[in-house]
């Protein structure tokens, strides 16, 4: 475990509103005035600290949020975007041109898989999918056209933990960029401190935590963020995936409780994982001592934030999974819904929702069965109540 505390890094970042407000003022403007034509011209040629030209480029509240996120991930800089997919696609299109290649983890979020498999090839960018645990397989796929190795710190939905230091070493050896999606594990894992060049998040999930907006971010060094925002060639600037100021302000407020929420999500998920495993259910959760990733995550994680709020179980078939999903909602365990990071528990069948973009053959190869149920475990004050309701449903359905 590591002693880096991202919550202190955020806590030490103090910004004020224009009248000394404890929350920075929301800039409700799409464009900004200049005192001279010369200053306007200068702003279009390079970024000037504290000077804004247009909200698709930067505005004050987005800048405040970006600075806080950079402190959380311990990177030099960051950029906020309109969604997690906007963050991922902006990174890919900034780093890759037609003819370039990407090596990606096989078990990733279905939307990312669809982008890599179906959309990027239309632009001449080829993505090779691999077992991210097999370094020799990954190295064997590297060519002079490879630009990126891409992985999730904790994979969706099988909760596989990525050996980021080993991937970082491999990327550096071959002059590649290692891009890590850290959506499942904000504060728990700090990929940039472990060897990642670029860290992306869907802030829709745990970072915001209230399922009321869609947002993303990219955390990296200042040079790359300058590239993203360049008025002539930057992908976030030119593709227009800007985050609304009101949403940025809301996320910035929620960011200050993230450390408390992640601890509680992790505490509740570990309780469910241990008790469901005790009933004989197949459980995927890196906090379990039986997990193949338990030692690895212990070596990567920051101390004190738990093992995360995501947990997946396998009940054997889609019929059983479907029945259990409906019954759990009826019994008020939580909501049958996609997404994650909400204060109530959410559950879904990955093979028929968030991973449905992945072809059946590829899902089978990855171990992503039709009987999987993915849980985003909520902030229940007494998680034992939820466990007893789940157990009651499983008994009724003869799953246990």
Secondary structure, 3 states (H helix, E strand, C coil): CECCCHHHHHHCCCCCCCCCCCCCCCCCCCECCCCCHHHHHHHHHCCCCCCCCECCCCCHHHHHHHHHHHHHHCCCEEEEECCHHHHHHHHHHHHCCCCCEEEEECCCCHHHHHHHHHHHHHHCCEEEEECCCCHHHHHHHCCCCEEEEEEECECCCCCCECCHHHHHHHHHHCCCEEEEECHHHCCCCCHHHHCCCEEEEECCCCCCCCCCCCCEEEEECHHHHHHHHCCCCCHHHHHCCCCCHHHHHHHHHHHCCHHHHHHHHHHHHHHHHHHHHHCCCEEECCCCCCCCCHHHHHHHCECCCCCCCEEEEECCCHHHHHHHHHHHHHCCCCEECCCCCCCCCEEECHHHCCCCCCCHHHHHHHCCCCCEEEEECCCCCCHHHHHHHHHHHHHHCCCC
